[in-house]
Amino acid sequence: MTTSTEITVRTADEQDWRNLLLLHEVGFGTPYTSEAVDARRELVGIDRSIIAVDDEAVVGVTMDFPMTVTVPGEVAVRAAGITGVSVAPSHRRRGILRTLYTEQHRRIRATGAVLSVLIASEGGIYGRFGYGPATIESTVSVDRRLGAFHPKAPDPGGVRVLRPTDARAAITAVYDRWQRITPGAQVRPDILWDQLFADHDIDRGGGTSLFAMLHDDGYALYRRAGGEDAMIARIQEMRTVTDDAHAALWRALFGLDLMHGIETTLAPEDPLPQLLTDSRVVRTRSRHDRLWVRIMDVRAALEARTYRSDLDLVLQVDDGFLHAGGCFRLTARDGHATCTPTDDTPQVVADLDVLGSLYLGAHRARTFAAAHRLWADTPETLWAVDHAFDSNRSAQIGWPF
Ligand SMILES: CC(C)(COP(=O)(O)OP(=O)(O)OC[C@H]1O[C@@H](n2cnc3c(N)ncnc32)[C@H](O)[C@@H]1OP(=O)(O)O)[C@@H](O)C(=O)NCCC(=O)NCCS
């Protein structure tokens, strides 16, 4: 495949590997360690790397690999995870990303993946390709010294302090349980667990090695942050499958007497502030998107997830990138939906990126309607879509890629 500017687009081969890694390192400003290179190699494989070449120089790259992602209703769907997208600084804004993406999405479609997902480096790029931000998280600082548990907060106990590597089997088992019930969470390959437990210096951000707190239904992996005066426990990953595990682990974390603060990320409905007498002790520093979703197969995706209430309406989905939208009758009964192409008049109209944002339940239809990015024929239709697409569990990414 050749673009108008004589840039050739093709699958990478062994000889290209070093050059495409250099492009990543330059693009993201981060050199790779050999362990990170090996992990990426095993995760993605050379045959799922597509490159743009200008006179033998690799000037653009994009990669993807198969993933399994949970959607509302504790249903697993097949997805492609796009990663390592970079265009040489010397070749920006000539349409190389668009050309690479056109080829990549043609291939992803051929695999039958229901979704394509990515983490966006910048918020303004991927909407045009049908991706919408689909999970939200907040970065918070907790002043542990000011925090007191509410008299009604449970104190279930059952937390043990362990070395992370000694707790690996228990941690991975909890993660698997959490992943199966959490929209947006992905099955985690062994190679990424190896990376996490190897806890390389370069991944510590100047902090200590990891510590682990384990409960039968949850775990917290944290380290003390870097810096001379930093008595801050920075949580790397905390997963809980019961409210008791959540409360027990937070009680144990608040027991780190010499730590002044705790830093972590929280899903929108995390109950931590409500466990405390003063919810302001949990101070939000930023609120941002994480996983972005492009629905590759509208019919399969809408039939895969469950719905909180019944629906019977005609939905028009517009996809300016691959023209993979259309008009569908969406009928949900007792949580389960059928979605069939129709010529009937649409009652709801939205671009594909908006549907991606609604899909895991993290965003509300009424918010997009207020921004004129979703149209519904009546307020009742809008309310029905808004309610039905909600999820009873906050969507969360499982691991970054
Ligand atoms: C982001 C990046 C891949 C874009 O590559 P590129 O070849 O310059 O992009 P293209 O010229 O193909 O642009 C495609 C479209 O995206 C738009 N676009 C590209 N970069 C953009 C940006 N930073 N912000 C907003 N829009 C952007 C272009 O205007 C173009 O729009 P159009 O086709 O609708 O007219 C490149 O700038 C890069 O490598 N950045 C550093 C690494 C990075 O951020 N990678 C992405 C990881 S998720």
The ligand as an SDF file (V2000), in Angstrom:
LIG
                    3D

 48 50  0  0  0  0  0  0  0  0999 V2000
   -0.3190   11.6570   17.3450 C   0  0  0  0  0  0  0  0  0  0  0  0
    0.4740   11.3070   16.1010 C   0  0  0  0  0  0  0  0  0  0  0  0
    0.5600    9.7800   15.9830 C   0  0  0  0  0  0  0  0  0  0  0  0
   -0.2580   11.9110   14.8740 C   0  0  0  0  0  0  0  0  0  0  0  0
    0.3820   11.4480   13.6870 O   0  0  0  0  0  0  0  0  0  0  0  0
    0.2420   12.2640   12.2940 P   0  0  0  0  0  0  0  0  0  0  0  0
    0.7470   11.3750   11.2010 O   0  0  0  0  0  0  0  0  0  0  0  0
    0.8140   13.5980   12.4430 O   0  0  0  0  0  0  0  0  0  0  0  0
   -1.3560   12.3840   12.1600 O   0  0  0  0  0  0  0  0  0  0  0  0
   -2.1510   12.6160   10.8020 P   0  0  0  0  0  0  0  0  0  0  0  0
   -1.4770   13.6640    9.9780 O   0  0  0  0  0  0  0  0  0  0  0  0
   -2.4490   11.3270   10.1260 O   0  0  0  0  0  0  0  0  0  0  0  0
   -3.5020   13.1920   11.3910 O   0  0  0  0  0  0  0  0  0  0  0  0
   -4.7130   12.4670   11.3770 C   0  0  0  0  0  0  0  0  0  0  0  0
   -5.7830   13.3690   11.8930 C   0  0  0  0  0  0  0  0  0  0  0  0
   -5.5940   13.6040   13.2820 O   0  0  0  0  0  0  0  0  0  0  0  0
   -5.4290   15.0090   13.5290 C   0  0  0  0  0  0  0  0  0  0  0  0
   -4.3880   15.1450   14.5420 N   0  0  0  0  0  0  0  0  0  0  0  0
   -3.1550   14.6290   14.5180 C   0  0  0  0  0  0  0  0  0  0  0  0
   -2.4930   14.9290   15.6580 N   0  0  0  0  0  0  0  0  0  0  0  0
   -3.3470   15.6510   16.4000 C   0  0  0  0  0  0  0  0  0  0  0  0
   -3.2510   16.2400   17.6860 C   0  0  0  0  0  0  0  0  0  0  0  0
   -2.1310   16.1590   18.4160 N   0  0  0  0  0  0  0  0  0  0  0  0
   -4.3240   16.8950   18.1620 N   0  0  0  0  0  0  0  0  0  0  0  0
   -5.4620   16.9930   17.4360 C   0  0  0  0  0  0  0  0  0  0  0  0
   -5.6070   16.4340   16.2090 N   0  0  0  0  0  0  0  0  0  0  0  0
   -4.5630   15.7800   15.7060 C   0  0  0  0  0  0  0  0  0  0  0  0
   -5.0270   15.6090   12.2110 C   0  0  0  0  0  0  0  0  0  0  0  0
   -5.4050   16.9600   12.1430 O   0  0  0  0  0  0  0  0  0  0  0  0
   -5.7750   14.7340   11.2280 C   0  0  0  0  0  0  0  0  0  0  0  0
   -7.1240   15.1450   11.1250 O   0  0  0  0  0  0  0  0  0  0  0  0
   -7.9990   14.8570    9.7910 P   0  0  0  0  0  0  0  0  0  0  0  0
   -7.4330   13.6230    9.1300 O   0  0  0  0  0  0  0  0  0  0  0  0
   -9.3670   14.6430   10.3060 O   0  0  0  0  0  0  0  0  0  0  0  0
   -7.8300   16.0770    8.9640 O   0  0  0  0  0  0  0  0  0  0  0  0
    1.9090   11.9110   16.1660 C   0  0  0  0  0  0  0  0  0  0  0  0
    1.7980   13.3050   16.3740 O   0  0  0  0  0  0  0  0  0  0  0  0
    2.7750   11.3170   17.2770 C   0  0  0  0  0  0  0  0  0  0  0  0
    3.4910   10.3500   17.0240 O   0  0  0  0  0  0  0  0  0  0  0  0
    2.7460   11.8980   18.4740 N   0  0  0  0  0  0  0  0  0  0  0  0
    3.5990   11.4530   19.5920 C   0  0  0  0  0  0  0  0  0  0  0  0
    3.2330   10.0740   20.1120 C   0  0  0  0  0  0  0  0  0  0  0  0
    1.7660    9.9470   20.3780 C   0  0  0  0  0  0  0  0  0  0  0  0
    1.1270   10.8200   20.9640 O   0  0  0  0  0  0  0  0  0  0  0  0
    1.1850    8.8300   19.9440 N   0  0  0  0  0  0  0  0  0  0  0  0
   -0.2030    8.5290   20.1160 C   0  0  0  0  0  0  0  0  0  0  0  0
   -0.3330    7.5250   21.2170 C   0  0  0  0  0  0  0  0  0  0  0  0
   -1.9930    7.2470   21.6870 S   0  0  0  0  0  0  0  0  0  0  0  0
  1  2  1  0
  2  3  1  0
  2  4  1  0
  2 36  1  0
  4  5  1  0
  5  6  1  0
  6  7  2  0
  6  8  1  0
  6  9  1  0
  9 10  1  0
 10 11  2  0
 10 12  1  0
 10 13  1  0
 13 14  1  0
 14 15  1  0
 15 16  1  0
 15 30  1  0
 16 17  1  0
 17 18  1  0
 17 28  1  0
 18 19  1  0
 18 27  1  0
 19 20  2  0
 20 21  1  0
 21 22  1  0
 21 27  2  0
 22 23  1  0
 22 24  2  0
 24 25  1  0
 25 26  2  0
 26 27  1  0
 28 29  1  0
 28 30  1  0
 30 31  1  0
 31 32  1  0
 32 33  2  0
 32 34  1  0
 32 35  1  0
 36 37  1  0
 36 38  1  0
 38 39  2  0
 38 40  1  0
 40 41  1  0
 41 42  1  0
 42 43  1  0
 43 44  2  0
 43 45  1  0
 45 46  1  0
 46 47  1  0
 47 48  1  0
M  END
$$$$
